[in-house]
């Protein structure tokens, strides 16, 4: 069903009856400002999405750097423990050889 011009006239007449002639311009202004605010809000959401994505990338890079550093430290600690165990084993063997 399409709206003919007389349909719009009926809708306008009902609006004038409900709100009065003085209130209609104020209502139109309010609707226009609401739509404008909505559009600006949508633009803000899109720009916030870009900023949020950039922040997520930076956080991911920082987390990867921290994990890599933790891995290197754990590896160095494990190597040091193995070296200390080997040294202790060698000293124990040397002590046993010296007692024999």
C-alpha positions in Angstrom: 0.0 0.0 0.0 1.4 3.3 -1.0 0.7 6.6 0.7 -1.1 9.1 -1.6 -0.9 12.8 -0.9 -4.3 12.8 0.8 -3.1 10.2 3.2 -0.4 12.6 4.4 -3.0 15.3 4.7 -5.0 13.1 7.0 -2.0 12.3 9.1 -1.1 16.0 9.3 -4.6 16.9 10.3 -4.6 14.3 13.1 -1.2 15.6 14.3 -2.6 19.2 14.4 -5.6 18.0 16.4 -3.5 16.0 18.9 -0.7 18.5 19.5 -2.0 21.8 18.3 -0.5 24.2 15.7 2.1 25.7 18.1 3.5 22.5 19.3 4.3 20.9 15.9 7.3 23.1 15.0 8.8 22.2 18.4 8.1 18.5 17.9 9.7 18.7 14.4 12.8 20.4 15.9 13.0 17.8 18.7 12.8 14.9 16.2 15.5 16.5 14.0 17.8 17.1 16.9 17.3 13.5 18.0 18.1 12.1 14.6 21.2 14.3 14.4 22.4 13.2 17.8 21.8 9.5 16.8 23.9 10.0 13.6 26.7 11.6 15.5 26.5 8.8 18.1 26.8 6.2 15.3 29.9 8.0 13.9 31.4 8.1 17.4 30.9 4.3 17.8 32.6 3.6 14.5 35.6 5.8 15.5 35.6 4.2 19.0 35.7 0.8 17.3 38.9 1.8 15.5 40.5 3.1 18.7 39.4 0.0 20.6 40.9 -2.2 17.9 44.2 -0.3 18.0 44.2 -0.6 21.8 43.6 -4.4 21.5 46.5 -4.7 19.1 48.9 -2.8 21.5 47.7 -4.9 24.4 48.3 -8.1 22.4 51.8 -7.0 21.4 52.6 -6.0 25.0 51.3 -9.4 26.3 53.4 -11.2 23.7 56.5 -9.3 24.7 55.9 -10.1 28.4 55.3 -13.8 27.6 58.5 -14.0 25.5 60.5 -12.4 28.3 59.0 -14.8 30.9 59.9 -17.7 28.6 63.5 -16.6 28.3 63.8 -16.1 32.0 62.3 -19.6 32.7 64.7 -21.1 30.2 67.7 -19.4 31.7 66.6 -20.6 35.2 66.2 -24.2 34.0 69.6 -24.1 32.3 71.2 -22.7 35.5 69.5 -25.5 37.6 70.7 -28.2 35.2 74.3 -26.7 35.4 74.1 -26.6 39.2 72.9 -30.2 39.3 75.7 -31.3 37.0 78.3 -29.5 39.1 77.0 -31.0 42.3 77.1 -34.5 40.6 80.6 -33.9 39.4 81.7 -32.8 42.9 80.0 -35.8 44.5 81.8 -38.1 42.0 85.1 -36.4 42.7 84.6 -36.8 46.4 83.8 -40.5 46.0 86.9 -41.0 43.8 89.0 -39.2 46.4 87.7 -41.5 49.2 88.4 -44.6 47.2 
